[in-house]
């Protein structure tokens, strides 16, 4: 018999026991109750051992179940990751993202080239304006200065030539001042 069966039997003894009037107490056969208690004690270690074994087995089963659960979750996650990585939508999205990146790079390169072309045109136009200003103003100034310098150079050459002529006449013993004054007097009426 098991402990539970013996406890049920003890319960039956208590229920069927005769009552002591006016006390609410019952009278039981002490030897019968002691016999049941002894049987319970005798069965109790086996039941406790069995309960302990059941508890340990339950704990082992729970630990194994948790390990299996974690393993299954891990495998499911790996499978899900693999499926996501190899899914057509993911592959198409990656291709689309790469295409967008390449298009952005191409557009950026094109904008840079347009910017370089624009800046080159601006610099070319400025260069043309500088050449125009040079031709218009500086060339005029240069031509005027050149004429002035040529006139000064010609005047200086005339003075040098006269000086040389005076030196030659002096060397030859000629009176050059009279000759020079005569030439100046003749030259003045021509100027008027």
ROSE-4610 file (N, C-alpha, C; in Angstrom, 1 decimal, always signed):
// ROSE-4610
residu = [X/X/X/X/X/X/X/X/X/X/X/X/X/X/X/X/X/X/X/X/X/X/X/X/X/X/X/X/X/X/X/X/X/X/X/X/X/X/X/X/X/X/X/X/X/X/X/X/X/X/X/X/X/X/X/X/X/X/X/X/X/X/X/X/X/X/X/X/X/X/X/X/X/X/X/X/X/X/X/X/X/X/X/X/X/X/X/X/X/X/X/X/X/X/X/X/X/X/X/X/X/X/X/X/X/X/X/X/X/X/X/X/X/X/X/X/X/X/X/X/X/X/X/X/X/X/X/X/X/X/X/X/X/X/X/X/X/X/X/X/X/X/X/X/X/X/X/X/X/X/X/X/X/X/X/X/X/X/X/X/X/X/X/X/X/X/X/X/X/X/X/X/X/X/X/X/X/X/X/X/X/X/X/X/X/X/X/X/X/X/X/X/X/X/X/X/X/X/X/X/X/X/X/X/X/X/X/X/X/X/X/X/X/X/X/X/X/X/X/X/X/X/X/X/X/X/X/X/X/X/X/X/X/X/X/X/X/X/X/X/X/X/X/X/X/X/X/X/X/X/X/X/X/X/X/X/X/X/X/X/X/X/X/X/X/X/X/X/X/X/X/X/X/X/X/X/X/X/X/X/X/X/X/X/X/X/X/X/X/X/X/X/X/X/X/X/X/X/X/X/X/X/X/X/X/X/X/X/X/X/X/X/X/X/X/X/X/X/X/X/X/X/X/X/X/X/X/X/X/X/X/X/X/X/X/X/X/X/X/X/X/X/X/X/X/X/X/X/X/X/X/X/X/X/X/X/X/X/X/X/X/X/X/X/X/X/X/X/X/X/X/X/X/X/X/X/X/X/X/X/X/X/X/X/X/X/X/X/X/X/X/X/X/X/X/X/X/X/X/X/X/X/X/X/X/X/X/X/X/X/X/X/X/X/X/X/X/X/X/X/X/X/X/X/X/X/X/X/X/X/X/X/X/X/X/X/X/X/X/X/X/X/X/X/X/X/X/X/X/X/X/X/X/X/X/X/X/X/X/X/X/X/X/X/X/X/X/X/X/X/X/X/X/X/X/X/X/X/X/X/X/X/X/X/X/X/X/X/X/X/X/X/X/X/X/X/X/X/X/X/X/X/X/X/X/X/X/X/X/X/X/X/X/X/X/X/X/X/X/X/X/X/X/X/X/X/X/X/X/X/X/X/X/X/X/X/X/X/X/X/X/X/X/X/X/X/X/X/X/X/X/X/X/X/X/X/X/X/X/X/X/X/X/X/X/X/X/X/X/X/X/X/X/X/X/X]
num = [1/1/1/2/2/2/3/3/3/4/4/4/5/5/5/6/6/6/7/7/7/8/8/8/9/9/9/10/10/10/11/11/11/12/12/12/13/13/13/14/14/14/15/15/15/16/16/16/17/17/17/18/18/18/19/19/19/20/20/20/21/21/21/22/22/22/23/23/23/24/24/24/25/25/25/26/26/26/27/27/27/28/28/28/29/29/29/30/30/30/31/31/31/32/32/32/33/33/33/34/34/34/35/35/35/36/36/36/37/37/37/38/38/38/39/39/39/40/40/40/41/41/41/42/42/42/43/43/43/44/44/44/45/45/45/46/46/46/47/47/47/48/48/48/49/49/49/50/50/50/51/51/51/52/52/52/53/53/53/54/54/54/55/55/55/56/56/56/57/57/57/58/58/58/59/59/59/60/60/60/61/61/61/62/62/62/63/63/63/64/64/64/65/65/65/66/66/66/67/67/67/68/68/68/69/69/69/70/70/70/71/71/71/72/72/72/73/73/73/74/74/74/75/75/75/76/76/76/77/77/77/78/78/78/79/79/79/80/80/80/81/81/81/82/82/82/83/83/83/84/84/84/85/85/85/86/86/86/87/87/87/88/88/88/89/89/89/90/90/90/91/91/91/92/92/92/93/93/93/94/94/94/95/95/95/96/96/96/97/97/97/98/98/98/99/99/99/100/100/100/101/101/101/102/102/102/103/103/103/104/104/104/105/105/105/106/106/106/107/107/107/108/108/108/109/109/109/110/110/110/111/111/111/112/112/112/113/113/113/114/114/114/115/115/115/116/116/116/117/117/117/118/118/118/119/119/119/120/120/120/121/121/121/122/122/122/123/123/123/124/124/124/125/125/125/126/126/126/127/127/127/128/128/128/129/129/129/130/130/130/131/131/131/132/132/132/133/133/133/134/134/134/135/135/135/136/136/136/137/137/137/138/138/138/139/139/139/140/140/140/141/141/141/142/142/142/143/143/143/144/144/144/145/145/145/146/146/146/147/147/147/148/148/148/149/149/149/150/150/150/151/151/151/152/152/152/153/153/153/154/154/154/155/155/155/156/156/156/157/157/157/158/158/158/159/159/159/160/160/160/161/161/161/162/162/162/163/163/163/164/164/164/165/165/165/166/166/166/167/167/167/168/168/168/169/169/169/170/170/170/171/171/171/172/172/172/173/173/173/174/174/174/175/175/175/176/176/176/177/177/177/178/178/178/179/179/179/180/180/180/181/181/181/182/182/182/183/183/183/184/184/184/185/185/185/186/186/186/187/187/187/188/188/188/189/189/189/190/190/190/191/191/191/192/192/192]
x = [+0.8/+0.0/+0.9/+0.3/+1.0/+0.6/+1.4/+1.1/-0.3/-0.7/-2.0/-3.1/-2.9/-3.9/-4.0/-2.9/-2.9/-3.6/-3.3/-4.0/-5.5/-5.9/-7.4/-7.9/-7.2/-7.7/-7.8/-6.8/-6.8/-8.0/-8.3/-9.5/-10.8/-10.9/-12.0/-12.2/-11.1/-11.1/-11.7/-11.3/-11.7/-13.2/-13.7/-15.1/-16.0/-15.5/-16.4/-16.3/-15.4/-15.2/-16.4/-16.6/-17.8/-17.5/-18.5/-18.3/-18.5/-17.8/-18.1/-19.1/-20.2/-21.3/-20.9/-21.4/-21.3/-19.8/-18.9/-17.5/-17.1/-17.7/-17.2/-16.0/-15.7/-14.5/-14.9/-13.9/-14.2/-13.4/-13.8/-13.0/-12.5/-11.2/-10.6/-9.8/-9.7/-8.9/-7.4/-6.7/-5.3/-4.4/-4.6/-3.7/-3.9/-5.2/-5.5/-4.8/-5.0/-4.4/-2.8/-2.3/-0.8/-0.3/-1.1/-0.7/-0.7/-1.6/-1.7/-0.5/-0.2/+0.9/+2.2/+2.3/+3.6/+3.7/+2.6/+2.6/+3.0/+2.4/+2.8/+4.3/+4.8/+6.2/+7.0/+6.6/+7.3/+7.3/+6.1/+6.0/+6.6/+6.6/+7.0/+8.4/+9.4/+10.7/+10.7/+9.9/+9.9/+9.1/+8.1/+7.3/+8.1/+8.9/+9.7/+10.8/+11.4/+12.5/+11.9/+10.7/+10.1/+9.7/+9.2/+8.9/+10.2/+11.2/+12.5/+13.0/+12.9/+13.3/+12.5/+11.2/+10.2/+10.6/+10.9/+11.3/+12.6/+13.6/+14.9/+14.7/+13.9/+13.6/+12.9/+12.0/+11.3/+12.3/+13.2/+14.2/+15.1/+15.5/+16.3/+15.6/+14.3/+13.5/+13.4/+13.2/+13.1/+14.4/+15.5/+16.8/+17.0/+16.7/+16.9/+15.9/+14.7/+13.8/+14.2/+14.8/+15.3/+16.5/+17.4/+18.5/+18.0/+17.0/+16.4/+15.7/+15.0/+14.4/+15.4/+16.4/+17.5/+18.1/+18.4/+19.0/+18.1/+16.8/+15.8/+15.6/+15.6/+15.5/+16.8/+17.9/+19.2/+19.2/+18.8/+18.7/+17.7/+16.5/+15.5/+16.0/+16.7/+17.3/+18.3/+19.1/+20.1/+19.4/+18.4/+17.7/+17.0/+16.4/+15.7/+16.7/+17.9/+18.9/+19.4/+19.6/+20.0/+18.9/+17.7/+16.6/+16.5/+16.7/+16.6/+17.8/+19.0/+20.1/+20.0/+19.4/+19.2/+17.9/+17.0/+15.7/+15.8/+14.9/+14.9/+14.7/+13.9/+13.6/+14.8/+15.5/+16.8/+17.8/+18.0/+18.9/+18.6/+17.3/+16.9/+17.1/+16.8/+17.1/+18.5/+19.4/+20.9/+21.3/+20.8/+21.1/+20.6/+19.4/+18.8/+19.6/+20.0/+20.8/+22.2/+22.8/+24.1/+23.9/+22.7/+22.5/+22.3/+21.6/+21.4/+22.7/+23.6/+24.9/+25.7/+25.7/+26.4/+25.9/+24.5/+23.9/+24.3/+24.3/+24.7/+26.2/+27.0/+28.4/+28.6/+27.8/+27.9/+27.3/+26.2/+25.7/+26.6/+27.3/+28.2/+29.4/+29.9/+31.0/+30.6/+29.3/+28.8/+28.7/+28.2/+28.1/+29.5/+30.5/+31.8/+32.3/+32.1/+32.6/+31.9/+30.6/+29.9/+30.4/+30.7/+31.3/+32.7/+33.5/+34.8/+34.6/+33.7/+33.4/+33.0/+32.0/+31.5/+32.7/+33.5/+34.6/+35.6/+35.9/+36.8/+36.2/+34.9/+34.3/+34.4/+34.1/+34.3/+35.7/+36.7/+38.1/+38.4/+37.9/+38.2/+37.6/+36.3/+35.7/+36.4/+36.9/+37.7/+39.0/+39.6/+40.9/+40.6/+39.5/+39.2/+38.9/+38.3/+38.0/+39.3/+40.2/+41.5/+42.3/+42.2/+42.9/+42.3/+41.0/+40.3/+40.6/+40.6/+41.0/+42.5/+43.3/+44.7/+44.8/+44.1/+44.1/+43.6/+42.5/+41.8/+42.6/+43.0/+43.5/+45.1/+45.6/+47.1/+47.8/+47.2/+47.9/+47.9/+46.8/+46.7/+47.8/+47.8/+48.8/+50.2/+50.5/+51.8/+52.1/+51.1/+51.4/+51.8/+51.0/+51.3/+52.7/+53.0/+54.3/+55.4/+55.1/+56.1/+56.4/+55.3/+55.5/+56.3/+55.9/+56.6/+58.1/+58.4/+59.8/+60.5/+59.8/+60.5/+60.8/+59.8/+60.0/+61.2/+61.3/+62.4/+63.7/+63.7/+64.9/+65.3/+64.4/+64.7/+65.3/+64.7/+65.2/+66.6/+66.8/+68.1/+69.2/+68.8/+69.7/+70.0/+69.1/+69.3/+70.3/+70.1/+71.0/+72.4/+72.5/+73.8/+74.5/+73.7/+74.3/+74.9/+74.1/+74.6/+75.9/+75.9/+77.0/+78.3/+78.1/+79.2/+79.7/+78.7/+79.1/+79.9/+79.5/+80.2/+81.6/+81.7/+83.0/+83.9/+83.4/+84.2/+84.7/+83.8/+84.2/+85.3/+85.1/+86.1/+87.4/+87.4/+88.7/+89.3/+88.5/+89.0/+89.3/+89.0/+89.4/+88.4/+87.2/+86.2/+85.4/+84.8/+84.0/+82.6/+82.2/+81.0/+79.8/+80.1/+79.0/+78.3/+79.1/+78.5/+77.7/+78.3/+77.6/+76.3/+76.4/+75.2/+74.1/+74.5/+73.6/+72.9/+73.7/+73.1/+72.1/+72.4/+71.4/+70.1/+70.3/+69.2/+68.3/+68.9/+68.2/+67.4/+68.0/+67.3/+66.2/+66.4/+65.4/+64.2/+64.3/+63.2/+62.2/+62.5/+61.4/+60.6/+61.3/+60.6/+59.5/+59.8/+58.9/+57.6/+57.8/+56.6/+55.9]
y = [-1.2/+0.0/+1.3/+2.3/+3.6/+4.4/+5.5/+6.4/+6.9/+7.3/+7.9/+6.9/+5.6/+4.6/+4.4/+4.5/+4.3/+5.5/+6.7/+7.9/+7.9/+7.3/+7.1/+6.1/+5.1/+4.1/+4.7/+5.6/+6.2/+7.2/+7.8/+8.7/+7.9/+6.7/+5.9/+5.4/+5.1/+4.7/+5.9/+7.1/+8.3/+8.5/+8.3/+8.6/+7.6/+6.3/+5.3/+5.1/+5.9/+5.7/+6.2/+5.7/+6.0/+7.3/+8.2/+9.5/+9.4/+10.2/+10.3/+11.4/+11.1/+12.0/+13.3/+14.4/+15.8/+16.3/+15.7/+16.2/+16.5/+15.9/+16.1/+15.4/+14.4/+13.6/+12.2/+11.5/+10.1/+9.1/+7.9/+6.8/+5.9/+5.7/+4.9/+3.7/+2.7/+1.6/+2.0/+2.2/+2.7/+1.7/+0.4/-0.5/-0.4/-0.2/-0.1/+1.1/+2.2/+3.5/+3.4/+2.8/+2.6/+1.8/+0.7/-0.1/+0.6/+1.5/+2.3/+3.3/+3.9/+4.9/+4.1/+2.9/+2.2/+1.8/+1.5/+1.2/+2.5/+3.6/+4.9/+5.1/+4.9/+5.2/+4.2/+3.0/+2.0/+2.4/+2.9/+3.3/+4.6/+5.5/+6.9/+7.0/+6.3/+6.4/+6.1/+5.0/+4.7/+5.8/+6.3/+7.3/+8.6/+8.9/+10.1/+9.9/+8.7/+8.5/+8.6/+8.0/+8.0/+9.5/+10.3/+11.7/+12.5/+12.2/+12.8/+12.5/+11.2/+10.8/+11.5/+11.5/+12.2/+13.7/+14.3/+15.7/+15.9/+15.0/+15.1/+14.9/+13.9/+13.6/+14.8/+15.4/+16.5/+17.7/+17.9/+19.0/+18.7/+17.4/+17.0/+17.2/+16.8/+17.0/+18.5/+19.3/+20.8/+21.4/+20.9/+21.4/+21.0/+19.8/+19.3/+20.0/+20.3/+21.0/+22.4/+23.1/+24.4/+24.4/+23.4/+23.4/+23.1/+22.2/+22.0/+23.2/+23.9/+25.1/+26.2/+26.4/+27.4/+26.9/+25.6/+25.1/+25.4/+25.1/+25.2/+26.7/+27.6/+29.0/+29.5/+29.0/+29.4/+29.0/+27.7/+27.2/+28.0/+28.2/+29.0/+30.4/+31.0/+32.4/+32.3/+31.3/+31.1/+30.9/+30.1/+29.8/+31.0/+31.8/+33.0/+34.0/+34.2/+35.1/+34.6/+33.3/+32.8/+33.1/+32.9/+33.1/+34.6/+35.5/+36.9/+37.3/+36.8/+37.1/+36.6/+35.5/+34.9/+35.1/+35.9/+36.1/+37.0/+36.8/+37.6/+39.0/+39.3/+40.7/+41.4/+40.7/+41.2/+41.4/+40.4/+40.5/+41.7/+41.8/+42.9/+44.3/+44.3/+45.6/+45.9/+45.0/+45.2/+45.7/+45.1/+45.5/+46.9/+47.2/+48.5/+49.6/+49.2/+50.1/+50.4/+49.4/+49.5/+50.4/+50.2/+51.0/+52.5/+52.7/+54.1/+54.7/+53.9/+54.4/+54.8/+53.9/+54.2/+55.4/+55.5/+56.7/+58.0/+57.9/+59.1/+59.5/+58.5/+58.8/+59.4/+58.8/+59.4/+60.8/+61.1/+62.4/+63.4/+62.9/+63.8/+64.1/+63.1/+63.3/+64.3/+64.1/+65.0/+66.5/+66.6/+68.0/+68.6/+67.8/+68.4/+68.8/+68.0/+68.3/+69.6/+69.7/+70.9/+72.2/+72.0/+73.1/+73.5/+72.5/+72.8/+73.6/+73.1/+73.8/+75.2/+75.4/+76.7/+77.7/+77.2/+78.0/+78.3/+77.3/+77.5/+78.6/+78.6/+79.6/+81.0/+81.0/+82.3/+82.9/+82.0/+82.5/+82.9/+82.1/+82.5/+83.8/+84.1/+85.4/+86.5/+86.3/+87.3/+87.6/+86.5/+86.6/+87.5/+87.2/+88.0/+89.4/+89.7/+91.1/+91.8/+91.1/+91.7/+92.1/+91.1/+91.4/+92.6/+92.7/+93.8/+95.1/+95.1/+96.3/+96.7/+95.7/+96.0/+96.6/+96.0/+96.5/+97.9/+98.2/+99.5/+100.6/+100.4/+101.4/+101.4/+100.3/+100.3/+100.4/+99.9/+100.1/+101.5/+102.2/+103.7/+104.4/+104.1/+104.8/+104.4/+103.2/+102.8/+103.5/+103.5/+104.2/+105.7/+106.4/+107.8/+107.9/+107.1/+107.1/+106.8/+105.9/+105.5/+106.7/+107.4/+108.6/+109.7/+109.9/+110.9/+110.5/+109.2/+108.8/+108.9/+108.6/+108.7/+110.2/+111.1/+112.5/+113.0/+112.6/+113.0/+112.5/+111.2/+110.6/+111.3/+111.7/+112.4/+113.8/+114.5/+115.8/+115.7/+114.7/+114.4/+114.2/+113.4/+113.1/+114.3/+115.2/+116.5/+117.3/+117.3/+118.1/+117.5/+116.2/+115.5/+115.8/+115.7/+116.0/+117.4/+118.4/+119.8/+119.9/+119.2/+119.2/+118.7/+117.6/+117.0/+117.9/+118.6/+119.5/+120.7/+121.2/+122.2/+121.8/+120.5/+120.0/+119.9/+119.4/+119.3/+120.7/+121.7/+123.0/+123.6/+123.3/+123.8/+123.2/+121.9/+121.2/+121.8/+122.1/+122.7/+124.2/+124.7/+126.1/+127.1/+126.6/+127.5/+128.2/+129.2/+130.0/+129.4/+128.6/+127.9/+128.7/+129.7/+130.4/+131.3/+131.9/+132.8/+132.0/+130.8/+129.9/+129.4/+129.1/+128.6/+129.6/+130.9/+132.0/+132.3/+132.2/+132.4/+131.4/+130.2/+129.1/+129.3/+129.7/+129.9/+131.0/+132.1/+133.2/+132.8/+132.0/+131.6/+130.6/+129.8/+128.8/+129.4/+130.5/+131.1/+131.6/+132.3/+132.8/+131.7/+130.6/+129.4/+128.9/+128.9/+128.4/+129.3/+130.6/+131.5/+131.4]
z = [+0.0/+0.0/+0.0/-0.6/-0.6/+0.6/+0.9/+2.0/+1.8/+0.6/+0.4/+0.7/+0.3/+0.7/+2.2/+2.9/+4.3/+5.0/+4.5/+5.0/+4.8/+3.7/+3.4/+4.4/+4.7/+5.7/+7.0/+7.4/+8.7/+8.8/+7.7/+7.6/+7.9/+7.3/+7.4/+8.9/+9.5/+10.9/+11.8/+11.5/+12.2/+12.0/+10.7/+10.4/+11.0/+11.1/+11.6/+13.1/+13.7/+15.2/+15.9/+17.1/+17.9/+18.7/+18.9/+19.5/+21.0/+21.7/+23.2/+23.3/+24.0/+24.1/+24.8/+24.3/+24.8/+24.8/+24.1/+24.1/+22.7/+21.7/+20.3/+20.0/+20.9/+20.7/+20.2/+19.7/+19.2/+19.9/+19.9/+20.5/+19.3/+19.3/+18.2/+18.9/+18.1/+18.6/+18.4/+19.5/+19.5/+18.7/+18.8/+18.1/+16.6/+16.2/+14.8/+14.2/+14.9/+14.5/+14.5/+15.5/+15.6/+14.4/+14.1/+13.0/+11.7/+11.5/+10.2/+10.2/+11.3/+11.4/+11.1/+11.7/+11.4/+9.9/+9.3/+7.9/+7.1/+7.5/+6.9/+7.0/+8.2/+8.4/+7.5/+7.4/+6.6/+5.1/+4.7/+3.2/+2.9/+3.9/+3.7/+3.1/+3.5/+2.9/+1.4/+1.1/-0.4/-1.1/-0.6/-1.3/-1.4/-0.3/-0.3/-1.3/-1.4/-2.4/-3.8/-3.9/-5.3/-5.6/-4.6/-4.9/-5.2/-4.5/-4.8/-6.2/-6.5/-7.9/-8.9/-8.7/-9.6/-9.8/-8.6/-8.7/-9.5/-9.2/-9.9/-11.4/-11.7/-13.1/-13.8/-13.0/-13.6/-13.8/-12.9/-13.1/-14.3/-14.4/-15.5/-16.8/-16.9/-18.1/-18.4/-17.3/-17.6/-18.1/-17.5/-18.0/-19.5/-19.8/-21.1/-22.1/-21.6/-22.4/-22.7/-21.7/-21.9/-22.9/-22.7/-23.7/-25.1/-25.2/-26.6/-27.1/-26.2/-26.6/-27.1/-26.4/-26.8/-28.1/-28.2/-29.5/-30.7/-30.5/-31.5/-31.9/-30.9/-31.1/-31.9/-31.5/-32.2/-33.6/-33.8/-35.2/-36.0/-35.4/-36.1/-36.5/-35.6/-35.9/-37.0/-37.0/-38.0/-39.4/-39.3/-40.6/-41.1/-40.1/-40.5/-41.1/-40.5/-41.0/-42.4/-42.5/-43.8/-44.9/-44.5/-45.4/-45.8/-44.8/-45.1/-46.0/-45.7/-46.5/-47.9/-48.1/-49.5/-50.1/-49.4/-50.0/-51.2/-52.2/-53.4/-53.1/-52.2/-51.9/-51.3/-50.4/-49.9/-51.0/-51.8/-52.9/-53.8/-54.2/-55.0/-54.4/-53.0/-52.3/-52.3/-52.1/-52.2/-53.6/-54.6/-56.0/-56.2/-55.7/-55.9/-55.1/-53.9/-53.1/-53.8/-54.3/-55.1/-56.3/-57.0/-58.2/-57.8/-56.7/-56.2/-55.9/-55.2/-54.8/-56.1/-57.1/-58.3/-59.0/-59.1/-59.7/-59.0/-57.7/-56.9/-57.1/-57.3/-57.6/-59.0/-59.9/-61.3/-61.3/-60.6/-60.6/-59.9/-58.8/-58.2/-59.1/-59.8/-60.7/-61.9/-62.4/-63.4/-62.9/-61.7/-61.1/-60.9/-60.5/-60.4/-61.8/-62.8/-64.1/-64.7/-64.4/-64.8/-64.1/-62.8/-62.0/-62.6/-62.9/-63.5/-64.8/-65.7/-67.0/-66.7/-65.8/-65.5/-65.0/-64.1/-63.6/-64.7/-65.6/-66.7/-67.6/-67.9/-68.8/-68.1/-66.8/-66.1/-66.2/-66.0/-66.1/-67.5/-68.5/-69.9/-70.2/-69.8/-70.0/-69.4/-68.1/-67.4/-68.2/-68.7/-69.4/-70.7/-71.4/-72.6/-72.2/-71.1/-70.7/-70.4/-69.7/-69.4/-70.7/-71.6/-72.9/-73.6/-73.5/-74.2/-73.5/-72.1/-71.4/-71.7/-71.8/-72.2/-73.5/-74.5/-75.9/-76.0/-75.2/-75.3/-74.6/-73.3/-72.5/-72.5/-72.2/-72.0/-73.3/-74.4/-75.7/-76.1/-75.8/-76.1/-75.3/-74.0/-73.2/-73.7/-74.0/-74.5/-75.8/-76.7/-78.0/-77.8/-76.9/-76.6/-76.0/-75.0/-74.4/-75.4/-76.3/-77.3/-78.2/-78.7/-79.5/-78.8/-77.5/-76.7/-76.6/-76.3/-76.2/-77.5/-78.6/-79.9/-80.2/-79.9/-80.1/-79.3/-78.0/-77.1/-77.7/-78.1/-78.7/-79.9/-80.8/-82.0/-81.7/-80.7/-80.3/-79.7/-78.9/-78.3/-79.4/-80.4/-81.5/-82.3/-82.5/-83.2/-82.3/-81.0/-80.2/-80.2/-80.2/-80.2/-81.6/-82.6/-83.9/-84.0/-83.5/-83.4/-82.6/-81.5/-80.6/-81.3/-82.0/-82.8/-83.8/-84.5/-85.5/-85.0/-83.8/-83.1/-82.7/-82.3/-81.9/-83.1/-84.2/-85.4/-85.9/-85.9/-86.3/-85.3/-84.0/-83.1/-83.4/-83.6/-83.9/-85.2/-86.2/-87.4/-87.3/-86.2/-86.0/-86.6/-86.8/-87.4/-86.3/-86.7/-85.7/-85.9/-85.0/-85.2/-84.6/-83.7/-83.1/-84.1/-84.9/-86.0/-87.0/-87.3/-88.3/-87.7/-86.4/-85.7/-85.6/-85.3/-85.1/-86.4/-87.5/-88.8/-89.2/-88.8/-89.1/-88.3/-87.0/-86.2/-86.7/-87.2/-87.6/-88.9/-89.8/-91.0/-90.6/-89.6/-89.2/-88.5/-87.8/-87.1/-88.0/-89.1/-90.0/-90.6/-90.8/-91.4/-90.5/-89.2/-88.2/-88.1/-88.3/-88.2/-89.5]
